[in-house]
Amino acid sequence: MSTKIKETVKALLAEGKIRGFLGLIERDGHVMPHLFCNRQDLEALSLGDHGEPGNARYPLNQIMIRLAIEYPEETFALLVRGCDERGLKELFKWKQLKEEQVLLVGVGCPDELAMACECEKPYPDCLVDGPKGEKADSQKVARIEEMALDSRLQFWNVEFDRCVKCLGCRNVCPMCFCNECTLEEANLIDSGEVPPANPTFHLTRAIHMVGRCIDCGLCEEACPADIPLRTLYKKVAEIVTKEFGYKTGYTVDEKSPFNIIEVK
């Protein structure tokens, strides 16, 4: 599946349209992020473990922000799936990246991954290669909503109490770009208690991600306690859509109702 991706990136490099291509490379049996700056290196391009896109996933958008800071005048290309593209659209609106300096090279996720993620749009608009899969409804949210209200509260309390406060969900999130984290503010938590006690940590983070969560699921993958964080954020996204008519990352022009900061 990576042949079309390689051809597209090789052409961009040959024409001098980009400084480099941020994607994935496989070395010694491991898949990791890599900045491809010449066409020869692209032979080692990977879309994930064993060639399946999505099996090895990283917050490439987060790395892209660091590249843009280091090389503010350069243009880069970036490997994106559907959720990555949604994230970039929001990052453009939040002025974290310049749209004209990031070229998107899209790959569609296989049906198995889309169904496991219950992804509403498992392919990017900039699709270069891969399937254009169908929307998958969220059965996990539906199952929890079938519970009585007190049972739901008990369910989430049990899940949150397994949290070991490793900050993995925050650190891996491609949409966490604040210079100062709300969860570490002195007026929110007692001195020496970082992050705050359960369930304050997860509820505060869920509220902070309103209008920014792109449903990539990296937080849940990173969680060593297997807390169903994606289910929580899917429900928050449903509320935002119902109350405000806003779907995160589906347009470049429409700003989140919570993105009220004017940046000149």
Secondary structure, 3 states (H helix, E strand, C coil): CHHHHHHHHHHHHHCCCCCEEEEEEEECCEEEEEEECCCHHHHHEECCHHHCCCCCCCCHHHHHHHHHHHCCCCCEEEEECHHHHHHHHHHHHCCCCCHHHEEEEEECCCHHHHHHHCCCCCCCCCEEECCCCCCCCCHHHHHHHCCCHHHHHHHHHHHHHCCCCCCHHHHHCCCCCCCCCHHHCCCCCCCCCCCCCCCHHHHHHHHHCCCCCCCCCHHHHHCCCCCCHHHHHHHHHHHHHHHHCCCCCCCCCCCCCCCCCCCC
